[in-house]
Amino acid sequence: MPNNVIYAIIPDQTGNMWISTNKGICRLNPTTKEIKCWDVADGLQGNEFNTSSYFKDAQGTIFFGGIYGITFFSPENLFYNFYKPDVILSSVKTDNEEVAFDKPLYMIRDLNFSYKTQIITIGFSALSYYQSYKNEYAYKISGGNNKWIPLGTCREITFNGLKEGNYTLQIIASNNDGEWSTKPLILHITISPPYWKTWWFYLLLTFIAATIVLVIFRYRIITIKRLNKLLSKQIAERTEEIVKQKEKIELQNKNLAITNEELHKANISKDKFFSIIAHDLKSPFNSILGFSELLSDEFDNFDMEEKKSFAHNIYEASLAAVKLLENLLEWARMQTGKIEFNPKNVDLSNIVVETLSLLHSFAHSKNIKLNSSIKFNTIIFADENMIKTVMRNLVSNAIKFTPVGGEVKIESVIKENTIEISVKDNGIGISQEDIKLLFQIDKSFKRMGTNNETGTGLGLILCKEFIERNGGSIRIESSPGLGSIFTFKLTNGLENYSR
């Protein structure tokens, strides 16, 4: 209704209710609740009518008395506009400045803007000119709730601060009688990302991170060798005092044994690290270099689909290298004791939701279902960043070794003062012999995923160290062809934590 003032109500022969107001005449369908209004522009004597001034004759003609005379009509003889108007683009503004194009606006379907653009205003118009001031509009844009958003008679949409990405904007219009267009105006909007979110910038960061890791490990190896050389010299100088200083020499021998053990572990870590650098990290870089060289040498010979395919392969290889370097950096920091340990009460459900969100694309590419039964407010006492790393590695491994169309589940069970978290899959499983090789830095255990995904085994080693640092433990249940269950145990509250 145009407002809340009603002067008269009278039904017609089809059951519709005709209502006079001080802003015209309205028709109400009691069944559908649909309302249609007419005003002075449609031929009424005026917009305002008199109280109880109405009449219907035997032929169904309805009369309403108004302040300027009488309005009468037969409902079945009223004209209705059934034309469904098309919508055309009429203007594009960025930051309140008109955008110029090299072709007519009605031909524009793709709009490209920089991430620096703060305000985007899109104007449009319906191709219906009879009482065009009554034309109404609605729109919807990808990434929203997929519902049409009414604009009334407004012929502009303004977007503030659209994030980088691709959007599809659809606009429809209705004529003066509310007939909506069946074919919307479709505009494809692209917001280009800043340079620090491009693949080549990720590649640069990967190179810098690899260089830093190499320098750290080289410095540590030199330091350990220097210490070992110093201890050996001290032992040689004090050989003659063995009898008189037996207890002292035994202590020194004990210290030397400890140092040698540390050196042995450091050498194992070094061999593992250089093995990853030499083999696993080289693979994504070879992919990046290979596809980049093809694009550089044969760019003009490839069609757009092939170029997109090469760019996607470069992006996937870069992500694989970044993921590997993240684990390498975390492991290196753990080995050097530079990771801060900040345990606190954390809601496990938030960590699981974040992990599943990060790995959704990976799972979707293999049509794998990700399900979690972790309840909201499941509190653990642990270092949040370490547990995020644990969940990310365990769920990523489950997806990697689960075939297309499989399922990965995350569950938890509270037992007295602890919580057991399980990551289950229905993948290819692991034999008992291979389970014994897991979590050991000096044992080499690698397998290809169900889609030939590669791995180093470093993620599981990192998981074990982080879980034990938080006072927990991890175990594996698996059989070939029957899937795997990785279960780790943590404290379920601040008052129960014991270092």
C-alpha positions as CSV (number, residue, x, y, z in Angstrom):
1,M,0.0,0.0,0.0
2,P,1.2,3.5,-0.7
3,N,0.3,4.6,2.9
4,N,-2.0,3.7,5.8
5,V,-4.9,6.0,4.8
6,I,-7.9,4.0,3.4
7,Y,-11.2,5.7,2.4
8,A,-13.2,2.9,0.8
9,I,-12.9,-0.9,0.0
10,I,-15.1,-2.7,-2.6
11,P,-14.7,-6.2,-4.2
12,D,-15.0,-6.8,-7.9
13,Q,-16.6,-9.8,-9.6
14,T,-13.3,-11.9,-9.5
15,G,-12.8,-11.4,-5.8
16,N,-10.1,-8.7,-5.9
17,M,-10.5,-5.8,-3.5
18,W,-10.4,-2.2,-4.8
19,I,-9.2,0.4,-2.2
20,S,-9.2,4.2,-2.4
21,T,-6.5,6.1,-0.5
22,N,-5.1,9.6,-0.5
23,K,-2.4,8.4,-2.9
24,G,-4.5,6.8,-5.6
25,I,-6.4,3.5,-6.1
26,C,-5.0,0.0,-5.3
27,R,-6.1,-3.5,-6.2
28,L,-5.4,-6.3,-3.6
29,N,-5.5,-10.0,-4.5
30,P,-6.5,-11.6,-1.1
31,T,-5.1,-15.0,-2.2
32,T,-1.6,-13.9,-3.4
33,K,-1.4,-10.7,-1.3
34,E,-0.3,-8.9,-4.6
35,I,-1.0,-5.2,-4.6
36,K,-1.2,-3.0,-7.8
37,C,-1.7,0.8,-7.5
38,W,-2.8,3.6,-10.0
39,D,-2.4,7.3,-9.5
40,V,-3.3,10.6,-11.3
41,A,-0.8,9.8,-14.0
42,D,-3.0,6.8,-15.0
43,G,-6.1,9.0,-15.6
44,L,-7.6,9.3,-12.1
45,Q,-9.4,12.5,-11.1
46,G,-6.8,13.0,-8.4
47,N,-4.8,11.0,-5.9
48,E,-7.1,11.8,-2.9
49,F,-10.6,10.4,-2.5
50,N,-13.5,10.8,-0.1
51,T,-14.5,8.6,2.8
52,S,-17.2,6.0,2.0
53,S,-17.6,7.5,-1.5
54,Y,-17.9,4.4,-3.7
55,F,-20.4,2.3,-5.8
56,K,-20.5,-0.8,-8.0
57,D,-23.2,-1.2,-10.6
58,A,-24.8,-4.4,-12.0
59,Q,-22.2,-4.5,-14.9
60,G,-19.3,-4.5,-12.4
61,T,-18.3,-0.9,-13.1
62,I,-16.7,0.6,-9.9
63,F,-17.1,4.3,-9.0
64,F,-15.0,6.2,-6.5
65,G,-15.7,9.8,-5.5
66,G,-12.7,12.1,-5.0
67,I,-12.0,15.7,-4.3
68,Y,-11.9,16.6,-8.0
69,G,-14.7,14.4,-9.2
70,I,-15.6,10.8,-9.9
71,T,-13.3,8.0,-11.2
72,F,-15.1,5.0,-12.7
73,F,-13.8,1.9,-14.5
74,S,-14.5,-1.7,-15.4
75,P,-11.7,-3.9,-13.8
76,E,-11.7,-6.3,-16.8
77,N,-11.2,-3.5,-19.3
78,L,-8.1,-2.0,-17.6
79,F,-4.9,-1.9,-19.7
80,Y,-1.9,-3.9,-18.5
81,N,1.6,-3.6,-19.7
82,F,3.0,-7.1,-20.2
83,Y,6.3,-6.1,-21.9
84,K,9.3,-7.5,-20.1
85,P,12.0,-4.9,-20.5
86,D,15.7,-5.5,-21.2
87,V,18.4,-3.7,-19.2
88,I,21.3,-1.8,-20.7
89,L,24.5,-0.3,-19.1
90,S,24.3,3.5,-19.0
91,S,27.4,4.6,-17.1
92,V,30.4,3.4,-15.1
93,K,32.2,5.5,-12.5
94,T,35.3,4.9,-10.3
95,D,35.9,7.1,-7.3
96,N,33.1,9.4,-8.7
97,E,34.9,9.8,-12.0
98,E,33.3,8.7,-15.3
99,V,35.1,5.8,-17.0
100,A,35.6,6.1,-20.8
101,F,35.5,3.0,-23.0
102,D,36.6,2.4,-26.6
103,K,33.2,1.0,-27.6
104,P,29.5,1.8,-26.8
105,L,28.4,1.1,-23.3
106,Y,25.6,-1.3,-24.4
107,M,28.3,-3.6,-25.8
108,I,30.3,-3.7,-22.5
109,R,30.1,-7.0,-20.6
110,D,33.5,-7.1,-18.9
111,L,34.8,-4.5,-16.4
112,N,38.3,-4.5,-15.0
113,F,39.4,-2.4,-12.1
114,S,42.6,-1.9,-10.0
115,Y,42.6,-3.1,-6.3
116,K,43.3,0.6,-5.5
117,T,39.7,1.5,-6.7
118,Q,37.6,2.3,-3.6
119,I,34.2,3.2,-5.1
120,I,32.6,1.6,-8.2
121,T,29.3,3.0,-9.4
122,I,27.4,1.3,-12.2
123,G,24.4,3.0,-13.9
124,F,21.8,1.2,-16.0
125,S,18.4,1.7,-17.6
126,A,15.3,-0.4,-18.5
127,L,14.2,-0.3,-22.2
128,S,10.6,0.5,-21.2
129,Y,9.5,4.1,-21.7
130,Y,5.8,4.1,-20.8
131,Q,5.6,5.7,-17.3
132,S,9.3,4.9,-17.0
133,Y,9.5,6.6,-13.6
134,K,7.7,3.5,-12.2
135,N,10.3,1.1,-13.5
136,E,12.0,-0.8,-10.7
137,Y,15.3,-2.7,-10.5
138,A,17.0,-5.5,-8.6
139,Y,20.4,-7.1,-8.7
140,K,22.5,-9.9,-7.3
141,I,26.3,-10.4,-7.2
142,S,28.3,-13.6,-6.9
143,G,29.7,-14.1,-3.4
144,G,26.5,-12.8,-1.8
145,N,23.5,-14.8,-0.6
146,N,22.3,-15.4,-4.2
147,K,19.1,-13.5,-3.6
148,W,17.8,-10.6,-5.7
149,I,18.3,-7.3,-3.9
150,P,15.6,-4.7,-4.7
151,L,16.7,-1.2,-5.7
152,G,13.2,0.4,-6.1
153,T,13.4,3.0,-8.9
154,C,17.1,3.7,-8.3
155,R,19.2,3.3,-11.5
156,E,22.6,3.0,-9.9
157,I,24.6,0.5,-7.8
158,T,27.6,1.6,-5.7
159,F,30.2,-0.8,-4.4
160,N,32.7,0.2,-1.8
161,G,36.0,-1.6,-1.3
162,L,35.5,-4.7,-3.4
163,K,38.3,-7.2,-2.6
164,E,40.4,-8.6,-5.4
165,G,38.8,-11.4,-7.4
166,N,36.2,-12.1,-10.0
167,Y,32.5,-11.2,-9.6
168,T,29.4,-11.7,-11.7
169,L,26.8,-8.9,-11.4
170,Q,23.2,-9.5,-12.7
171,I,20.6,-6.7,-13.0
172,I,16.9,-7.1,-13.9
173,A,14.1,-4.5,-14.3
174,S,10.3,-4.3,-14.2
175,N,8.0,-2.1,-16.2
176,N,5.3,0.2,-14.7
177,D,3.0,-2.8,-14.2
178,G,5.6,-4.9,-12.4
179,E,6.5,-7.2,-15.2
180,W,10.1,-8.3,-14.6
181,S,12.6,-8.9,-17.4
182,T,13.5,-12.6,-18.0
183,K,17.0,-11.9,-19.3
184,P,19.2,-10.0,-16.9
185,L,22.1,-7.7,-17.8
186,I,25.2,-9.7,-16.8
187,L,28.5,-7.9,-16.1
188,H,31.8,-9.7,-15.3
189,I,33.8,-7.6,-12.9
190,T,37.5,-8.3,-12.2
191,I,39.4,-6.6,-9.4
192,S,43.2,-7.1,-10.0
193,P,45.3,-8.1,-7.0
194,P,48.2,-6.1,-5.6
195,Y,51.7,-7.3,-6.6
196,W,52.4,-8.9,-3.2
197,K,49.6,-11.4,-3.9
198,T,50.9,-12.5,-7.4
199,W,52.6,-15.8,-8.1
200,W,56.0,-14.2,-9.0
201,F,56.1,-12.5,-5.6
202,Y,55.4,-15.8,-3.9
203,L,58.3,-17.3,-5.9
204,L,60.6,-14.5,-4.7
205,L,59.6,-15.1,-1.1
206,T,60.2,-18.9,-1.6
207,F,63.7,-18.2,-2.8
208,I,64.5,-15.8,0.1
209,A,63.2,-18.3,2.6
210,A,65.2,-21.2,1.2
211,T,68.4,-19.0,1.3
212,I,67.7,-18.1,5.0
213,V,67.2,-21.8,5.9
214,L,70.5,-22.8,4.2
215,V,72.4,-20.1,6.1
216,I,71.0,-21.1,9.4
217,F,71.9,-24.8,9.0
218,R,75.4,-24.0,7.7
219,Y,76.0,-21.8,10.7
220,R,74.9,-24.5,13.1
221,I,77.0,-27.2,11.5
222,I,80.1,-24.9,11.6
223,T,79.4,-24.2,15.3
224,I,79.1,-27.9,16.2
225,K,82.3,-28.8,14.4
226,R,84.2,-26.0,16.1
227,L,83.0,-27.2,19.5
228,N,83.9,-30.8,18.7
229,K,87.4,-29.7,17.6
230,L,87.8,-27.7,20.9
231,L,86.8,-30.7,23.0
232,S,89.2,-33.0,21.2
233,K,92.1,-30.6,21.8
234,Q,91.3,-30.4,25.5
235,I,91.2,-34.2,25.7
236,A,94.6,-34.5,24.0
237,E,96.2,-31.9,26.3
238,R,95.0,-33.7,29.5
239,T,95.8,-37.3,28.5
240,E,98.8,-37.2,30.9
241,E,96.6,-36.3,33.9
242,I,94.2,-39.3,33.5
243,V,95.3,-41.1,36.7
244,K,95.1,-38.0,38.9
245,Q,92.0,-36.6,37.4
246,K,90.0,-39.8,36.8
247,E,86.7,-38.3,38.0
248,K,87.2,-35.2,36.0
249,I,88.1,-37.1,32.8
250,E,85.1,-39.4,33.2
251,L,82.9,-36.3,33.4
252,Q,84.6,-34.9,30.3
253,N,84.2,-38.2,28.5
254,K,80.5,-38.1,29.4
255,N,80.2,-34.6,28.1
256,L,82.1,-35.6,25.0
257,A,79.6,-38.5,24.4
258,I,76.7,-36.2,24.8
259,T,78.3,-33.7,22.3
260,N,79.0,-36.5,19.8
261,E,75.4,-37.7,20.1
262,E,74.2,-34.1,19.4
263,L,76.6,-34.0,16.5
264,H,75.2,-37.3,15.2
265,K,71.7,-36.0,15.5
266,A,72.7,-32.8,13.8
267,N,74.3,-34.7,10.9
268,I,71.1,-36.7,10.5
269,S,69.1,-33.5,10.5
270,K,71.6,-32.0,8.0
271,D,71.3,-35.1,5.7
272,K,67.5,-35.0,5.9
273,F,67.5,-31.3,5.2
274,F,69.8,-31.5,2.2
275,S,67.9,-34.5,0.9
276,I,64.7,-32.4,0.9
277,I,66.5,-29.5,-0.7
278,A,68.1,-31.7,-3.3
279,H,65.1,-33.7,-4.3
280,D,61.7,-32.6,-3.0
281,L,62.2,-28.8,-3.2
282,K,63.9,-29.1,-6.6
283,S,60.8,-30.7,-8.2
284,P,58.4,-27.7,-7.8
285,F,61.2,-25.3,-8.9
286,N,61.9,-27.4,-12.0
287,S,58.2,-27.2,-12.8
288,I,58.2,-23.5,-12.3
289,L,61.3,-23.0,-14.4
290,G,60.1,-25.4,-17.1
291,F,56.7,-23.8,-17.6
292,S,58.1,-20.3,-17.3
293,E,60.7,-21.1,-20.0
294,L,58.0,-22.4,-22.3
295,L,55.9,-19.3,-21.8
296,S,58.9,-17.1,-22.3
297,D,60.1,-18.8,-25.5
298,E,56.8,-19.8,-27.1
299,F,54.3,-17.3,-25.6
300,D,52.9,-16.1,-29.0
301,N,52.4,-19.8,-30.2
302,F,50.1,-20.8,-27.4
303,D,46.4,-20.0,-27.2
304,M,44.8,-18.4,-24.2
305,E,43.7,-21.7,-22.6
306,E,47.2,-23.1,-22.9
307,K,48.6,-20.0,-21.3
308,K,46.1,-20.2,-18.4
309,S,47.0,-23.9,-18.0
310,F,50.7,-23.0,-17.8
311,A,50.0,-20.2,-15.3
312,H,47.9,-22.5,-13.2
313,N,50.7,-25.1,-13.2
314,I,53.2,-22.5,-12.1
315,Y,50.8,-21.4,-9.3
316,E,50.3,-25.0,-8.1
317,A,54.1,-25.6,-8.1
318,S,54.7,-22.4,-6.1
319,L,52.1,-23.4,-3.5
320,A,53.8,-26.8,-3.1
321,A,57.2,-25.2,-2.6
322,V,55.7,-22.7,-0.1
323,K,54.1,-25.5,1.9
324,L,57.3,-27.5,1.9
325,L,59.3,-24.4,3.0
326,E,56.8,-23.6,5.8
327,N,57.4,-27.1,7.2
328,L,61.2,-26.7,6.8
329,L,61.2,-23.4,8.5
330,E,59.0,-24.7,11.4
331,W,61.3,-27.7,11.7
332,A,64.5,-25.6,11.6
333,R,63.1,-23.2,14.3
334,M,62.2,-26.2,16.4
335,Q,65.6,-27.7,16.1
336,T,67.3,-24.4,17.1
337,G,64.9,-23.9,20.0
338,K,63.6,-20.6,18.6
339,I,59.9,-21.4,18.6
340,E,58.1,-19.7,21.4
341,F,55.9,-21.9,23.5
342,N,52.7,-20.1,24.7
343,P,50.1,-22.6,25.9
344,K,46.7,-21.3,26.7
345,N,43.0,-22.3,26.7
346,V,42.0,-22.7,23.0
347,D,38.7,-23.7,21.4
348,L,39.6,-26.8,19.3
349,S,36.6,-26.3,17.1
350,N,37.9,-23.0,15.8
351,I,41.2,-24.6,14.8
352,V,39.4,-27.4,13.0
353,V,37.1,-24.9,11.1
354,E,40.2,-22.9,10.0
355,T,42.1,-26.0,8.9
356,L,39.1,-27.4,6.8
357,S,38.7,-23.9,5.2
358,L,42.4,-23.8,4.2
359,L,42.3,-27.4,2.7
360,H,38.8,-27.1,1.1
361,S,40.2,-26.5,-2.4
362,F,42.6,-29.4,-2.1
363,A,39.8,-31.8,-1.0
364,H,37.4,-30.4,-3.6
365,S,39.9,-31.2,-6.4
366,K,39.7,-34.9,-5.4
367,N,35.9,-34.8,-4.5
368,I,36.8,-35.8,-1.0
369,K,34.3,-35.0,1.8
370,L,35.7,-33.2,4.9
371,N,33.6,-33.9,8.1
372,S,34.1,-32.8,11.7
373,S,32.2,-33.8,14.8
374,I,34.2,-31.5,17.0
375,K,31.7,-29.5,19.1
376,F,31.8,-25.8,19.8
377,N,33.7,-24.8,23.0
378,T,35.8,-28.0,23.1
379,I,38.6,-26.4,25.1
380,I,42.2,-27.7,25.1
381,F,45.3,-26.3,26.8
382,A,48.1,-26.0,24.2
383,D,50.1,-23.7,22.0
384,E,47.5,-22.6,19.3
385,N,50.0,-22.2,16.5
386,M,51.6,-25.6,17.1
387,I,48.2,-27.4,17.1
388,K,47.2,-25.5,13.9
389,T,50.4,-26.9,12.3
390,V,49.6,-30.4,13.5
391,M,46.0,-30.3,12.2
392,R,47.0,-28.9,8.9
393,N,49.6,-31.6,8.3
394,L,47.4,-34.5,9.5
395,V,44.4,-33.5,7.4
396,S,46.5,-32.7,4.4
397,N,48.2,-36.2,4.6
398,A,44.7,-37.8,4.9
399,I,43.5,-36.0,1.7
400,K,46.7,-36.9,-0.1
401,F,46.4,-40.7,0.5
402,T,42.6,-40.9,0.1
403,P,41.3,-41.7,-3.4
404,V,38.8,-39.6,-5.4
405,G,35.4,-39.6,-3.8
406,G,36.7,-40.6,-0.3
407,E,36.1,-39.1,3.1
408,V,38.1,-37.6,5.9
409,K,36.7,-37.3,9.4
410,I,37.8,-35.4,12.5
411,E,36.5,-36.6,15.9
412,S,37.3,-36.1,19.5
413,V,36.7,-38.1,22.7
414,I,37.0,-36.7,26.3
415,K,38.7,-39.1,28.7
416,E,39.0,-37.9,32.3
417,N,41.5,-35.0,32.1
418,T,42.5,-35.4,28.4
419,I,41.1,-35.1,24.9
420,E,41.8,-37.5,22.1
421,I,41.6,-36.0,18.6
422,S,41.4,-38.4,15.7
423,V,41.9,-37.8,11.9
424,K,40.4,-40.7,10.0
425,D,40.4,-41.5,6.3
426,N,39.3,-44.4,4.1
427,G,42.4,-44.2,2.0
428,I,45.1,-46.7,1.0
429,G,46.4,-47.3,4.5
430,I,49.9,-48.1,5.8
431,S,51.5,-51.5,6.6
432,Q,52.9,-52.2,10.1
433,E,56.4,-52.3,8.8
434,D,56.0,-48.8,7.3
435,I,54.4,-47.4,10.5
436,K,57.6,-48.2,12.3
437,L,59.5,-45.9,9.9
438,L,57.3,-42.9,10.6
439,F,58.4,-40.1,13.0
440,Q,62.1,-41.0,12.6
441,I,64.3,-38.4,11.1
442,D,67.0,-40.9,10.2
443,K,64.6,-43.2,8.3
444,S,63.5,-42.5,4.8
445,F,59.8,-43.2,4.1
446,K,58.1,-41.6,1.1
447,R,55.0,-42.5,-0.8
448,M,53.1,-40.9,-3.7
449,G,49.6,-39.8,-3.0
450,T,46.5,-41.2,-4.8
451,N,46.9,-38.4,-7.4
452,N,50.7,-38.7,-7.5
453,E,51.2,-36.0,-4.8
454,T,54.7,-35.9,-3.3
455,G,55.8,-35.7,0.3
456,T,58.9,-35.8,2.5
457,G,57.7,-37.2,5.8
458,L,58.9,-34.1,7.5
459,G,55.3,-33.0,8.4
460,L,54.6,-36.0,10.6
461,I,58.0,-35.6,12.4
462,L,57.0,-32.0,13.1
463,C,53.6,-33.1,14.3
464,K,55.2,-35.5,16.8
465,E,57.6,-32.9,18.2
466,F,54.8,-30.3,18.6
467,I,52.4,-32.7,20.3
468,E,55.1,-33.9,22.7
469,R,56.1,-30.3,23.4
470,N,52.5,-29.7,24.5
471,G,52.7,-32.7,26.9
472,G,50.8,-35.1,24.6
473,S,51.3,-38.2,22.5
474,I,50.4,-39.6,19.0
475,R,49.6,-43.1,17.7
476,I,48.6,-44.6,14.4
477,E,46.1,-47.4,13.5
478,S,46.2,-48.5,9.9
479,S,46.0,-51.5,7.5
480,P,46.6,-51.5,3.8
481,G,43.4,-50.8,1.9
482,L,41.4,-50.0,5.1
483,G,42.4,-46.4,5.7
484,S,44.3,-44.8,8.6
485,I,43.5,-43.2,12.0
486,F,46.0,-40.7,13.5
487,T,45.1,-40.0,17.1
488,F,46.8,-37.5,19.4
489,K,46.1,-36.7,23.0
490,L,46.2,-33.3,24.7
491,T,45.2,-31.8,28.0
492,N,41.5,-30.6,28.1
493,G,41.9,-27.6,30.4
494,L,44.3,-25.2,32.2
495,E,43.9,-26.8,35.6
496,N,44.8,-30.2,34.2
497,Y,48.0,-29.3,32.4
498,S,51.2,-30.8,33.7
499,R,54.5,-29.8,32.1
